Amino acid sequence: MKGILEDILTAKARRPPYSGADHSDLPRRSLLGAIRASSDLAVIAEFKRRSPSGGDLKLGADALDTASAYQAAGAAALSILTEPDFFLGAPADLAQVRLASPLPVLRKDFLVGESDIWESRAMGADAVLLIVRLLGERLGRLLSVSQEAGLEALVEVHDATEVKAALAAGAQMVGINNRDLDTLNTDLGVSTRLAPLVRGQATVVSESGLGQRSQCLELKDLGVDAFLIGETLLRGGSAAIFGTARPS
């Protein structure tokens, strides 16, 4: 592990535990069900204010306003970045959106331990992101803890070896990250190559680098079930994905 991932985990280790309001008693909504129920492109629309790869995206933006625009545009679910140092996110963004929106909410962050899962539940998340690259042999345990907490898990992979590990651990949703976490370069060919390895065994989500509806449709033909899109939407590209006016 090197570069930005190491920096993110170093910053995370210095951060105090979550101490906000406890929303553990909220009923959970199903991300998997929302994907399966979508009659069009199943888009998981992401909110973040900046990113290491994209720089400043929507500084000062209100998470709830953006999430409401995503819902109006046709998003099937929402992804909220809670990482504060590199993405300018906050647990309060997730809690605010979860209390107001009927859509399932994925906590997008760099989760590495069991306490992260329980914190995600307390924040109000319906689902969590588990990155195979970060977790290694801990993946199976964190999948079990997620289930115990009543949260679904999107298990992120970037190569065939990670696909094998995700499926062996029992992942029901596999997110194929088209972005290399070392170089931050994107290649949609990653989804093209890996989707057939997952198809029929788990729900497939393509993540990162998606800028056009036509790209999503091509990947859908290869067995991709949903698309996690952030930067394109935050830069005003809603029409390119949904065919509607951009979120404000």
N, C-alpha and C positions, 0 to 999 in steps of 0.2 A: 504494500500500500504506500502511495506516495502523493506528493503534490497537494492539491486542494482537499482531497479526502482526509489526509493527515491533519491539515490545518483545521478542518471542520470538526474532527473528533477531538482535537486538542482544545478547541474553544468549548466544545460540549462538556468536556470533563471539568472545566472550571465553573460551569453554570450551576446555580443552586437548583434544588428540586422544585417541581411545580408546586405553587402555593396558592393558586387561584381558586375560584369557586368550584365546588364539586358537583358535576353533572352526571355522576355515575348512575343515577336512578332513571335517566331518560330512556325511553324505549329506543331500541336500535333499529335503524333502517338497513335494508340489504343492498349493498353495492352490486353484488352479483345479480340480484333480482332486477335491479334497475337496468343493468346492461341487457339482460335477457328480454326485458319488457319493451326495450326501445324499438320503435317502428322505423327509425331512420338510422343515421350514424349515431352510435352510442358514444357520446363525447363526455369524458370526465374533464371538466373545465377547471383550470388551475389558477389560483390567485397567489401571487408573490409580487413583491415590490422591486426586487432586483434579483440577479443571479450571477454567479461567477462567469458563466459563459456569455450571457446577454447584457450584462451591465445593468444600468438603471432602466427599469421597465415602466413603473408607475409609482413614482415616489409620492408619498403622502396620500395614496389612494385609500379609500374606505373599503374594507373587505365585504361588508354587507351590500353596499351599493353595487359593487362589481359582481357579487354572487347573484344578486337579483337580476342584473342584466344578462348574465349567463343563463339563468333559468328562463327568462323571457325569450332568449334566442333559441332555446331548445336543448340545453345541456341535460344529460341523463343523470349526472352526479357532479360533485364538486371535490376539488383537491385543494387543501389549504396548507401552505407552507408555514410552519411554526418556528423554523430556525431563525434566530434573530441576527446573528452576526454577518452572515453571508447572503441571506435572502430577505432580511428586514421583516421577518414574520414574527408572530407572537401567538401564544396560546389563546389570548383574548380574541384574536381574529377568528379562530376556529369556533370558540364558544359562542361568539356573537352570531356567526353564520348558522351554526347548528340550531340555535334557539329560534331563529327566524325563518329558515328555509325548510321546505318539505323534502328536499333532495338529500340523498345519502352523502355524507361528508367523509372523505379520506384524509387522515392526518399524514401529510407528506413531510417527513423528517428523517433523520439518520438515527434510527432506533437500534440500540445494541444490547439492552438488558431487559429483564422482566419488569423492572420498575417503570421503564418507558411505556410498556403496554398498559399498565394500570394508570399511569398518568394520562395516557391517551383517552382511556375510558372516562376519567374524571373531567377531562376537557370537553367531552361530549362527542368524540369521534365515533363514527360507525364502522370505520375500517382503518387499518394501519398499513404502512409500507414496510416490508421486510426485504432488505437488500442482501442477496446471497453473498456477494463480494465482501460485505462487512461481517456477516454472521458465521459463515463456515459451518462448523459442526453444531453451532448453537441454533441453527435454523429450526430444526424439529422441535426443540424445546419452546422456542418463542411462538411457533405456530400453535402448539398446545396451550400455551398461556393465553394467546389471543382468543382461542376458542373458549377457554375458561372465562375470560373477561367478556364474552359475548360479542367480540369484534371479528369481522372478516379480515383477511389478510391478502394484500396484493404482493406477491413474491417477485422481486425484480431480478432479472438475469441479463447477461450481455453476451454469453457464448454458449456453445452446446454443452460444455461440462456443467455450467450453472443450471441449464435447463434440466439436465439429468438429476442434479441435486435437488432442485425444486420439486420435481415430480416424485422423486423417491421419498421426500419428506411429507408428501401428501398435499401439496399446494392445489387449491381449487381455482385460483386466479394467478396467472403468470404474466407479469409485465415485462415486455422486451424493451430494454432501454437502448435506443439507437445512438445514445451519446456515450462515448468512451469516458469513463470517470477519471482517467489519467490525463488524456489529451484535451478533453472537452469537445472533441470533434464529433459531428453527427454523420451517420450513414444509415439511410433507410434500408439498405441492403441487409442490415442486421435482422430486421423484422422479416424481410423476404426469406432469409435463410433459416431463421429459427422457428417461425410460425408453424411450418409443417411438422416440426418435431413435437409441438405442444398440442396441435389440433386434435380434437377427439379425446384428449386426456384432461384438459383444463380449459377454462375460459382464457382467451388470449387478449392482452391489452398491449398496444404499441405506444411507446412513450418517446417524446422528444423529436424535434426536427420536422414536424408535420406542419406544412404551411398552406396546403391546398386540399380541397375536397376530393379532387381526382386522385391524389396520393392515398387518401383514406380508402376510397372505393377500390383501388387496385389491391391494397393490402387486405381489404375485406374479402376479396375473391380468393385470397391465399389462406383464409381461415382466421384472420384477426377479427375479434368480436367487438372491441372498443378501442378508443383512442384518447390518450391523456395529452391534452394540449394546453399550453400556458402562454408562451411568449408570443405566438401568432395572435392570440386573442387579446392579450394585453397591449399589443402594438396596434390594435385597431383592425385586426383581420377577421372579424367575425363573419363578414359576408363571404370570405374565401372558404370558410368551413361550413357555415350554416346556410349561407345564402340570404342573410338578414342584415339589418343595420348593426353597426359595431356596438359592443358594450360600452357604456360611458362610466 
